[in-house]
Amino acid sequence: MATVTRSRRAAIQREAAQIRMRCQRQQHTLEQTVKAIRTVLPEVSALEAWRFALGWSRAATVAQIAGLYLADGLLPPGLSESMLCRWEHDPDEWPGPEYTVMLCRIYAARPEQLGLHRTVEPPWGYRTIRYGQPDHAAYGPGPREGMQPMTTAAGLPAVRESLHLALLAHPDGSVLAAEMAEAAVEHYALNYSKHPPQVLFNEVRDVRQLLTPMTTNGSSEPATELQRQVGWLSALLGNLAFHLDDTSGARTHLGTAAAYGERVGDPRLVAWAWGAQSMIARTIGRHEAAVAHAERGIAAAPAGLVRAQLHAWALLPALARQGRGDDADQALTVALTELESDREGSAPGRFGFDEPELALHQAEAHLALGRTEQARHRAQASADACPAGTPGWGAATLVLAQAEATARPDDAAQRAIDVLERIPPQRLRSTARARLIRLDTLLADRTVHSVADLNERLRVLPTAIDAHGQALSN
């Protein structure tokens, strides 16, 4: 086995982390990421490349395998990080058939993809190797068992850990550190809805703390870019605090985001931060402030998608809450015009904007202006465009339920119950909880059985954060 120095191993880990983040941004599959890592780093084995592609440490892999044994009702074996290291690096060291099965399960790969096909005898499905069960059950395609994909809480810390490694290599900041910080922000923004808000809040806060010391290193280009990412991380914290019903904290974080946006000359960040401030002001009934914040964001917004977002997300609903129907219609017209002028027409993620979100804002504006049928139509369109069980689907479904509350109370209550059954309490945002409360108020005088059922479910619904500041476990 060729000797690889400690410094080279550290360099391999950093390069693999960069490749993984780049592949995530390009929406590559896990297998494509593995191929990219091995193309650039041919000394990396297939087994190690799959771990790198997931962003896991060896300790995390060992923990995942132990979790599989526990899920199977068995005590975890004596697998260690040093054993895994030997399997990854020494061509003469191979895991036994049972460990091969477990590695395939946690990586959602077949033995030949991991380079472990010599540890079991083909053809697959004809040997009995795992607790007397046929191995095709272990190797067969399908979702990973007993683990979370890398965009959920089990893999979320890996992004922070990879960034931390880059910062350790360049403690004074560098172009690489700035690029990885940008990739981390993009990862959090693109996968925002896949995490309970309190879980993502902790991760984003930790990453911002990692970057903060480097934002004072002069006016170099890397320092400026790191300041930009601190601003976007603050914007994320503001949105997350809002979804945890911490409006004062959200306003503080968003104010920081706007300040950093102005400091580094990022009009999109400034515009988004003021749009979010408008959303918060509207939520707490400060409608004049909501309009003022929206207009401030629009003044900074670049033409096209961002300006469309500010008109539809911030100004339209703020004007509707004031009962200014003609002005609200004009804001919507501008949003549609700006959207049509944009070459892309949509963008994914927390900072993006698309047709389902536009339809949701239209529906809520129509609802505020008493245009029930139009609200129902746009809310249905938004819900139909979102995967069931996602926050966007939940928001649209609850707005649709509000539009149906008067004429179809049973349908409205059933829709809300469906939301509660599909979205766990720890993933219910403060906005969804507020919509549920409004719907419950609208249905208060109805005697339909489903209404009583909804009322009882809301009565026992746990708060996202208790009186001691503890979040619901995920």
N, C-alpha and C positions, 0 to 999 in steps of 0.2 A: 504494500500500500504506500503510495507516494505521500511524503510528509508535506503538510500544508502548515505554514507558520501561523502563529496566533494573530499577527497583524493582517495576514491575508484572509483568515477566517472572518475577522471583523469587517474587512472590506467587502467580502462576499455577502455578508448579512446586510450591509448598507445598500449595496447595489441591488440585491434581491428585493429589498423593501421599496426602492425607487421603481423598479420594474413592476412590482405588484400594484403600487399606487397608480402608475401610468396606465396599466391595464384596467384597473377599476374605473378610471376616468373615461376610458374608451369602451366601457361596458363589455369587456371580454369575459368569456366563460372561464371557469377555474382551469380547465384543461388547456385553453389557449394561454393562460397566464403561466402555467407550468412550462409549456413549450417555449415561451418567450424567455423565461428564466434560464432554461437549459441551453438555449441558443447563445445567449450572451455569456453565460457562466457554465461552460461545458464540464468543468470539474465537479459540478453539483450533481449528485445522484438523483434519480427519479423520486426516491422516497423523500429525500430532503427537499426537493423542489416543490413537492405537494405541500409540505409543511410551510415553506416560505410563501407559497401562493395563498395560503389561508392567513398568513400573518401570525402564526402561532409560535410560541417558544416550545422547547422540548417539555418543559414543565406543564404547559397547557395541554400538550398531546397526551402526556402520561395521565393527567387529570381526566381528560375526556375518556380514555380507555377505562380508567377506574370507574367512571360514571356509568359506562355501558355494563360492566359487570354488576354493579349495584342495581341497575335497572332490570337485569336478568335475575335478580334475587341471589346473587353470588357475592362472596367476598372478593375484593380486588386482589390481583396477584402481586408479586414482588417486582413489577416492572419499574425500572429506574431510568433516569435521564442518560446515564452512562451506557446502558444497554441500547437505547434508541440511537445514541451517538455512534456506537459501533455498527449498528445495522445500516446507518446512513453512509458511513465512510469506509468501512472495511469490506471489500468484495468477498472475503472468506467468512464473514459473519452474517448469518441469516436468522430471522425470527422463525420460530416453529409455526406449524400450521394454524394453531389457535390464535397466536398473536397476529398472524397474517390476516386472519378473518377480522380481528378487531381493528387493525389498521385500515383495512378496506372499508369497514363500516364507518369509522369516524371521518375518513377522507372521501367517502362516497365514490370509491374507485375500485377497479378490478385489479387482481394481482399483477397482471402484465403491465398495467399503467404505472404501478408503483415499483416495477422492477423486481417483484417478489414471486414471479410465476414459477421459479424453481423450487419454492418451498412447499408447493402442493402439486399433486399429480393430476393432470388433465385426463379425460375431459371434465370440465366443471359440472357439478351436480351429480356425480356418480360415486363420490367418496363420502363417508360419514366422519366428520372431524370435530364438530362442535357440539359437545354435550349430547352426542347421539343424534344430532339433527343434520340433514343433508346440507352441504355447503352452498348449494345454489341459493338457499334462503339468505345466506350471508352476502353472497357476491352479486345477487340480482340487482338490476337497476331500480332506481326510485329515490325518494328523499332520504337524507341522512337520518339514522335512528339515534335517539337519545342525545342529540346535540343541536346547536343552533348554527345556521350558516353565518358567514363572517360579517354580515351586515346587521346581526342582532347582538344582544348583550354579550354572548359568549366570545365573539370575536372583536367587539368594539374596542377594548383596551389595546388591541394590537396596533391600531393606528397611532395612538399616543406613544406606545413603546417604540415604534419605528421612528417616529419624529424625535423622540428623546435620544435615540442612538445617533441620529444625524446631528443633533445639537451638541452631543458629547464630542463628536468628531470635529465640530466647528464651533467651539464655545463663544467665539466672538461674532458669530453670524457669517453667513455666506450666501451666494446665489442658490446653492443646493438647499440650504436650510429654508430659505424663503420659498423655493419651489415646493418643498415637502409640506411646509405650513399651508400653502395654498391648496395642495392636494388634500390635506386633512380637512380644511374648511369645506372643500367641495364634497368630500365624502360625507361629512355630517349633514350638509345641506341636501344632498341627493337622497340620503337614507333617513331623513328627519322623521318621517312617519312610521318607520319600522321599529322605533324604540319607545318605551315608556318615557314620558317627558323627564321624570326625575333621574332616570339612568343617563340619558343623553346630557342633561344639565351638568351632572358631575364630571363627565368626560370632557365636555367643552371647557368647563371652568379649569380643569387640571391642565389642559393644553394651553389655555391663555396664560396660566401662571408660568408654564415653561417658557413661553415666548417673551413675557413682559421684561425680564432683565435685558434682553437684547435690543429692545426698542430705543434704548438710550445711547446706542453706539454711534453717535454722530449722524450725519446726513448722507451716508453712503446709500447706493441703490439697494443693497440687501436690507439695510436698516429700515429704509422707507417701505419696502415691500413687507417686512415683518410687521411694521406699524399698521399697514393696510389689513393684514390678516388678523391682527388684534382687534381692529375695528369690526371686521366681519364676524369674528368670534363673539364680540360683545353684542352684535345684532342677533346672533343665534341665542345668546343667553337671555336677551330681552324677550324674544319670542317664546322661549321655553318658560321663563318666569311667568309670562302672561298665561300660558297654558297650564301653569300650576296655580293660577289665581293669585299671583303675587304682583299686583298692578304697580305698586310703588317701586318694587325692585325692578320690574320690567322697564319703567320709565327711566330709571337710573342707567341701566345697561344700554338702552337705546340712545340716551343722551351721550354716553361715551362713544357709541358707534358713530353718531353724527359728527362728534368732535374730531374723531380720527379720520373720518371721511373727508372733512374739510381740510384737515392738516395735510393729508397726502394727495389731495386733489382728486378724489374718487366720487364723481357726482352720482353714480349709481348707488353707492353705499349711503350717501347723504339722503338721496331721495327715498330709498327703502326705509331708512331709520325713521324719517318723518312720517312716512306712510303708516308704519307700525305704531308710532305715537298717536296718529289720528285714530287708528283702530282702538287703542286703549281708551282714549278720551271718549270715543263714542260708546264704548262698553260701560263706562261709569257715568254716562249721562251728561258729559260736558260737550254738547253738540257744537257750540260755537268754536270751542278750542279744536274740536275734531276737524271742522272745516278749515280753520286757520292752519293747522298742521298739514292737512292734505295739500293746501295751496302752496305751502312752503316746500313740500316735497316735490310738487309738480314743477315749481320754479327751477329746481335743481336737476330734474329728471332729463336724461337724454331722450331724443325723439325715438319713436317706435315702441317697442315692447315695454320698456320701463315706464314711459309716459302713459301708455295704455293701462298698465297695472295700477299706477297711482290714481288715475281717473276712476277706474272700476272698483278697486279695492278700498280706496280711502275716501275720495270725494263723493262718489255716487251714493254710498250708504249714509254718509254724514248728512248730505243734503236731504235724502229721503227721510231721515229721522227728524229733520226740522219741518217736514211736510212741504218742502219746496219741489213740487213735482216737475215743473217746467225746467228748473235748473238741473235737477237730477237727470232728466231726459237728455239735456244738453251734454252733461258729463258723460253719459253713456255713448252718445253720438261721437264725441271726441275719442273715447276709448276705442270704439270700433274702427274709427278712421285711422288712428295710430296703429292699431293691430294689423289692419290691412296693408299699411305701408311698410310694415316690418318684413324683411326677407324671410326670416325663420317662422314667425307667427306664433311661436310658443317656446317655452324653455322649462326644463324639468326642475324639481327640487324646491326647497323652502323659499329660495329667492327668485324662483321662476314664476311663470304665469302661463295658463293654458285655457282652453275652452271650458272644461268643467268648472274651473275656479270662476271664470267670467260669468257662467250661468248661475253659479251659487250667489254671487254678489247681486246679480240682476234679480234673482228670486227674493232675496232678503229686502232689497230696495222696494220691489213691488209689494211685498208683504207690509212694509212700513207705511206705504202710501195707500193701503187698502185695496190694492189690485189683486184680489185673491186668485182669480183664475190664471192670470199671467204668472203669478208667483208659483202656482202649482205646476204649470207647464215648464218653467225654467228649472225648478227644483228637480222635477222628474228627469229632465235632460241631463242635469249634473249628476244625479245619482246613477243613472244608466251608464254614464261614461266612466264611472269609478269602480274598481274591484270591490265586491262586497266585503265588509268587515274593516275597510280602511277608514282612517279619520275623515277623508274627503267624502266617502260614501255616507258615513255617519252624519256629517254635517248636513249634506243635501237631503238625506232621508228625514231628518228632524225638521228641517224647514218645510219639506213637503207635508209632513204630519201637521205642522202648524197651519198650513194652508187648507188642510182638510178638516181641521178640528171642528168647525161649525157645522158643515154639511155632512161629514162622515166621521163622527167621533170614534166609532169602533175601529175603522181603518187606521185613523190617526194613532190611537193607542197601540194597536198591533204593530205599527211601524216602529214606534218607540221601544216596545218590548223586544222587537227583533234586533234593534241596535244594542240593547243591553245584553242580549244573549250572544251576540257576535263579537262585541268589543269588551274585553275584561275591564273591571273598574280601574286598575292601575294605568290603563291606556286611554281612559276617558279624559279628554282635555277639559279645561274649565269652560271653553266655549260650548262643548257638547253638553256639559252639565247645566249651563245657563239655558240652553235651548230646551232641555228636558224640563226644567223648572217652568219656563214660559208655557210650554205645552201643557203641563200639569195644571197650571192656572187656567188656561183656556178651557180645559175639560172638567173643571172643578164641579160644575153643576150637572154633569151628565151621570146617569145611573147605569150605564152599560157595564157589563161584567169586566170587559177588558180594561176599562178605565180604572176600576177598583184595583185590578191586578197591577196596573202600572203605578198607581199611587202607592201601593204596598211595596213594590220593588224600589221605588225612589225613597221611601221612608227608611229602608234598611241599607240603602246604598252607602258604602263607606266613603268618607272623605278622602281625597287624594293625599292630603297632608293633615295629620292629626294635631291636637292642641299642643303636643310636645315637639312639633316639627319633624315627626317621623313620616316618611313616605310609605305608601303601600308597597309591599314587596312585589317583585316581578317574577 
